[in-house]
């Protein structure tokens, strides 16, 4: 009896790549990717790859002859300044003092 593992492997590749997904799911996936790209400049795949590698990954970098995953840039700490303004809450039915 022949082994079923090649058939299972091929089926998994199609399912995981989205080729066998229903059209509604493909449209939803595309919409979510678009929203993610607009808001974060990364696709959902980029976010998943970044989470797995603990690096900053973008698949579009491969089109620019750059490495897909790069070391994450640590943001510089915000500049701390002394705030000399105070917020005073007015009590109900009392005029505010200016």
Beta strands, then each sheet from edge to edge (+ up, - down):
strand 1: 56-57
strand 2: 69-70
sheet 1: 1+ 2-
end
